[in-house]
Amino acid sequence: MLGYATNKKAYKLWDIGKGEIALSRDVLFDENVRPSVFLHDENDTSEDVDDSEDYMPESTSPDPTNNTTQQQHRLEGGGTENTVNDEESGQSTSSTLSAPEIATGNGAEPRRSARLRNAPGEWWKAAALASVVPEHELTFTAATKGEESKYWKEAVQTEIDALAKNKTWDLVPRSEAQNILTSKRVFKKKEIFEDDGSPGTKHRARIVSRGFQQKEGIDYAETYAPVIKFTTLRMFFAIVAHLDLHCHQMDVKTAFLNGDLEQDVYMEQPEGIVDPKYPDYVCKLRKALYGLKQAPRQWFAKSTPFSSTI
């Protein structure tokens, strides 16, 4: 787990198998497994060796007949440090490598770990990719005047028609007592399959309110809404396959726009559809527009009575 998603309510995870970041709201945490297991490099054939005895000297007896004492210390990179004391000349000659001297106390050679020291794995890529700047968002002006302006204009008109059909807001005079939200347009491409089975691309131009500007107790209260788990879906499909049943899937377009708001929520008129007759008016929302904190809860409250009658 890398953290939390910035643009939705979900966990940010690192998929080791695919080598990419995944976002999911349905996550099971196994607290019995150490994270180091997942960060272990598959190519690392090293063995875990206790280093507590790295500098434990072996007991040896010095040779009293030798008037020249040599102390060899094994260093980290395999080098040695030799110190030769010449008693006759009183001079000391030493050759020292990069590592510091390791004092053993009795001139014995220390024991060293036999563990192979390999380069670290590539687990650090997860943290590096998590800090990547997201791709540039398409603005309303760029979308309606770019190369695909024809498709984006159709998507914008489709969104406006859906808002008008659901009677999403009413224009009211502006007041200083209102907590007025702003909105933005989110342009996305969705990969779909056409009626003949061929792959295609669908353009969406969603108007989303900036729900982070809401104030608790003023324009929202309860926000909890239950979410189906993938375990339930898998169990459902298993029953369908076992009993040889037929499964029908239904998609509700602009689902959140069917939810009725219980609080007074005000929003600036979205870019591109400002009423020329009342440009200073604001939108008093009647439906749960995408981006509002209570939008999932209001859609659940609206859809539950209908679902129970099917």
VOGU-3710 file (C-alpha; in Angstrom, 3 decimals, decimal comma):
1> mlgyatnkka> 0,000/0,000/0,000  1,385/3,388/-1,057  -1,290/5,621/0,443  -4,600/7,040/-0,698  -5,787/8,201/-4,106  -5,995/11,948/-4,616  -8,923/12,013/-7,047  -11,204/9,378/-5,501  -11,943/7,502/-2,305  -9,637/4,531/-2,798
11> yklwdigkge> -6,362/2,993/-1,724  -3,236/3,439/-3,826  -1,520/0,071/-4,240  1,552/-1,271/-6,026  0,884/-4,300/-8,230  4,116/-6,304/-8,109  3,039/-8,654/-10,895  2,139/-5,933/-13,402  4,668/-3,384/-12,141  2,150/-0,534/-11,972
21> ialsrdvlfd> 0,022/1,464/-9,541  -3,558/0,286/-8,949  -6,468/2,065/-7,245  -9,078/0,049/-5,372  -11,667/0,568/-2,634  -11,989/-3,152/-1,914  -8,763/-4,150/-0,157  -8,056/-6,898/2,351  -4,965/-6,378/4,511  -3,049/-9,458/5,651
31> envrpsvflh> -1,451/-8,345/8,905  0,270/-11,698/9,424  2,706/-11,188/6,549  5,667/-8,834/6,856  5,975/-6,179/4,126  9,594/-7,221/3,591  8,342/-10,423/1,989  6,878/-8,450/-0,894  9,950/-6,258/-1,250  12,332/-9,213/-1,552
41> dendtsedvd> 14,180/-9,471/-4,811  13,518/-12,806/-6,549  17,072/-12,828/-7,904  18,553/-12,375/-4,444  20,013/-15,777/-3,503  21,598/-14,545/-0,321  21,027/-16,305/2,969  20,118/-14,578/6,193  23,172/-14,949/8,397  23,427/-13,614/11,887
51> dsedympest> 25,996/-10,821/11,954  26,218/-10,753/15,728  29,463/-12,735/15,589  31,081/-10,702/12,810  33,811/-9,371/15,051  34,180/-12,262/17,461  37,926/-13,149/17,407  39,181/-16,690/17,500  41,458/-17,670/20,329  45,019/-18,070/19,052
61> spdptnnttq> 48,423/-18,144/20,705  51,027/-15,657/19,493  54,445/-17,004/18,475  57,003/-15,677/21,002  59,936/-16,539/18,735  58,787/-14,196/16,000  60,130/-10,686/16,628  57,960/-9,243/13,826  54,224/-9,007/14,473  51,755/-8,816/11,608
71> qqhrlegggt> 48,125/-7,949/12,134  45,823/-8,558/9,226  42,325/-7,205/9,379  39,788/-8,282/6,797  37,915/-5,270/5,527  34,442/-4,825/4,046  35,586/-5,026/0,447  37,916/-7,964/1,010  41,061/-5,850/1,526  43,547/-6,122/4,399
81> entvndeesg> 45,427/-3,748/6,622  48,982/-4,798/7,412  51,094/-3,203/10,125  54,746/-4,338/10,390  56,781/-3,231/13,392  60,527/-3,432/12,986  62,018/-3,660/16,498  65,598/-3,260/15,279  65,088/0,003/13,381  62,286/1,316/15,563
91> qstsstlsap> 60,405/2,326/12,425  56,809/1,524/11,710  55,540/0,866/8,183  51,808/0,586/7,487  49,675/0,219/4,372  46,025/1,184/4,934  43,009/0,715/2,640  39,712/2,616/2,705  38,108/0,912/5,718  39,100/1,894/9,271
101> eiatgngaep> 41,183/-0,332/11,495  39,301/-3,007/13,363  40,759/-3,622/16,777  40,577/-7,245/17,873  42,395/-6,939/21,169  44,724/-9,917/20,826  45,908/-9,693/17,232  43,664/-12,530/16,009  41,862/-12,513/12,680  38,113/-11,683/13,188
111> rrsarlrnap> 35,348/-13,851/11,893  33,350/-12,408/9,033  29,894/-13,157/7,673  29,753/-15,389/4,595  26,593/-13,695/3,331  26,674/-12,539/-0,283  26,108/-8,822/-0,614  23,947/-8,160/-3,663  22,565/-4,937/-5,031  19,058/-3,974/-3,787
121> gewwkaaala> 16,013/-4,984/-5,773  13,649/-2,697/-7,670  11,070/-2,251/-4,905  11,925/1,451/-4,751  10,182/2,001/-8,090  6,822/1,925/-6,333  7,650/5,023/-4,304  9,153/6,725/-7,341  6,102/6,115/-9,526  3,772/7,266/-6,756
131> svvpeheltf> 5,266/10,744/-6,960  4,869/11,056/-10,725  2,954/14,163/-11,761  -0,458/13,202/-13,229  -1,143/13,819/-16,884  -2,376/17,221/-17,989  -6,147/17,642/-17,688  -8,080/18,801/-20,702  -9,756/22,199/-20,306  -13,102/23,255/-21,737
141> taatkgeesk> -11,499/25,634/-24,246  -8,939/23,083/-25,424  -11,574/20,360/-25,774  -14,037/22,436/-27,811  -11,358/23,891/-30,102  -8,981/20,963/-30,482  -8,682/18,172/-33,029  -11,502/16,162/-31,429  -13,765/19,147/-30,828  -16,611/17,484/-32,728
151> ywkeavqtei> -16,758/14,551/-30,311  -16,227/16,677/-27,226  -19,009/19,098/-28,207  -21,369/16,157/-28,607  -20,353/14,916/-25,149  -20,898/18,382/-23,647  -24,366/18,612/-25,195  -25,240/15,129/-23,940  -24,305/16,173/-20,412  -26,352/19,375/-20,659
161> dalaknktwd> -29,386/17,417/-21,868  -29,054/14,990/-18,946  -28,866/17,874/-16,465  -31,958/19,507/-17,970  -33,898/16,228/-18,084  -33,273/15,540/-14,394  -33,955/19,189/-13,421  -30,670/19,283/-11,574  -30,804/22,923/-10,406  -32,741/26,163/-10,315
171> lvprseaqni> -31,228/29,611/-10,850  -31,619/31,842/-7,781  -30,197/35,257/-6,803  -26,814/35,309/-5,130  -26,606/35,880/-1,379  -23,687/36,420/1,004  -25,144/33,856/3,408  -24,765/31,081/0,837  -21,781/28,756/0,692  -21,328/28,810/-3,073
181> ltskrvfkkk> -19,339/25,963/-4,590  -17,476/26,004/-7,858  -17,426/23,310/-10,496  -15,193/21,901/-13,213  -15,567/19,852/-16,351  -13,914/16,465/-16,484  -13,161/15,191/-19,981  -12,502/11,466/-20,217  -12,308/8,822/-22,917  -13,833/5,434/-22,222
191> eifeddgspg> -13,005/2,299/-24,168  -16,233/0,537/-25,153  -17,526/-2,104/-27,551  -19,900/-1,116/-30,315  -23,108/-2,999/-31,132  -21,259/-5,106/-33,698  -18,601/-6,084/-31,124  -15,845/-3,873/-32,495  -13,862/-1,736/-30,013  -14,603/1,970/-29,859
201> tkhrarivsr> -14,082/5,110/-27,817  -16,723/7,083/-25,978  -16,147/10,724/-25,028  -17,517/11,976/-21,724  -17,720/15,565/-20,506  -18,935/15,419/-16,919  -19,749/18,507/-14,839  -18,397/17,878/-11,344  -18,836/20,070/-8,293  -15,906/20,728/-5,989
211> gfqqkegidy> -17,262/18,964/-2,939  -14,187/19,753/-0,843  -15,585/23,291/-0,530  -18,661/22,032/1,345  -19,083/22,714/5,057  -20,465/20,087/7,399  -23,770/21,038/8,957  -24,450/23,673/6,281  -24,678/21,909/2,935  -24,082/18,266/3,924
221> aetyapvikf> -24,562/15,952/6,909  -24,370/12,166/6,556  -22,145/10,865/3,765  -21,919/7,104/4,385  -23,135/4,818/1,612  -22,605/1,017/1,458  -20,505/-0,338/-1,393  -20,732/-3,825/-2,833  -17,687/-6,044/-2,392  -16,115/-8,116/-5,129
231> ttlrmffaiv> -16,566/-11,179/-2,921  -20,330/-10,748/-3,188  -20,128/-10,405/-6,967  -18,009/-13,530/-7,296  -20,449/-15,480/-5,148  -23,362/-14,214/-7,249  -21,705/-15,235/-10,524  -20,811/-18,621/-9,048  -24,487/-19,258/-8,215  -25,530/-18,145/-11,703
241> ahldlhchqm> -23,040/-20,519/-13,314  -23,888/-23,418/-10,984  -27,657/-23,178/-11,582  -27,209/-22,377/-15,298  -29,108/-19,104/-14,985  -29,114/-16,051/-17,260  -27,597/-12,852/-15,875  -28,756/-9,433/-17,117  -26,713/-6,298/-16,535  -28,272/-2,837/-16,410
251> dvktaflngd> -26,331/0,428/-16,489  -27,916/3,621/-15,129  -26,651/6,684/-16,987  -25,828/9,703/-14,808  -26,901/7,694/-11,772  -26,112/10,340/-9,139  -28,385/12,862/-10,849  -31,356/10,785/-9,685  -30,606/11,375/-6,012  -32,578/14,111/-4,244
261> leqdvymeqp> -30,721/16,510/-1,955  -31,886/17,143/1,589  -29,759/20,263/2,208  -29,531/23,536/0,333  -26,465/23,412/-1,882  -25,455/26,329/-4,109  -23,003/26,331/-6,998  -21,679/28,769/-9,574  -23,034/28,346/-13,091  -20,745/25,926/-14,970
271> egivdpkypd> -18,459/27,190/-17,677  -20,048/27,164/-21,123  -23,692/27,138/-19,981  -23,973/30,457/-18,145  -27,443/31,897/-18,591  -26,995/35,175/-20,546  -30,167/36,580/-19,002  -29,075/35,935/-15,401  -25,264/35,723/-15,430  -24,948/36,686/-11,745
281> yvcklrkaly> -27,383/34,041/-10,483  -26,200/30,821/-8,855  -27,454/27,260/-9,143  -29,482/25,883/-6,262  -28,991/22,148/-6,663  -31,993/19,871/-6,500  -30,152/16,689/-7,445  -26,960/15,116/-6,154  -24,439/16,359/-8,671  -21,221/14,390/-9,131
291> glkqaprqwf> -18,547/15,500/-6,672  -20,811/16,278/-3,732  -19,954/14,532/-0,486  -23,484/13,162/-0,041  -23,995/12,129/-3,686  -23,341/8,365/-3,170  -25,642/8,282/-0,129  -28,492/10,056/-1,921  -28,223/7,691/-4,910  -28,355/4,697/-2,572
301> akstpfssti> -31,430/6,106/-0,825  -33,102/6,595/-4,213  -32,216/3,226/-5,750  -32,813/0,948/-2,744  -36,649/1,107/-2,749  -36,716/0,359/-6,495  -34,212/-2,491/-6,226  -36,253/-4,202/-3,512  -39,286/-4,384/-5,834  -37,490/-6,183/-8,679
//
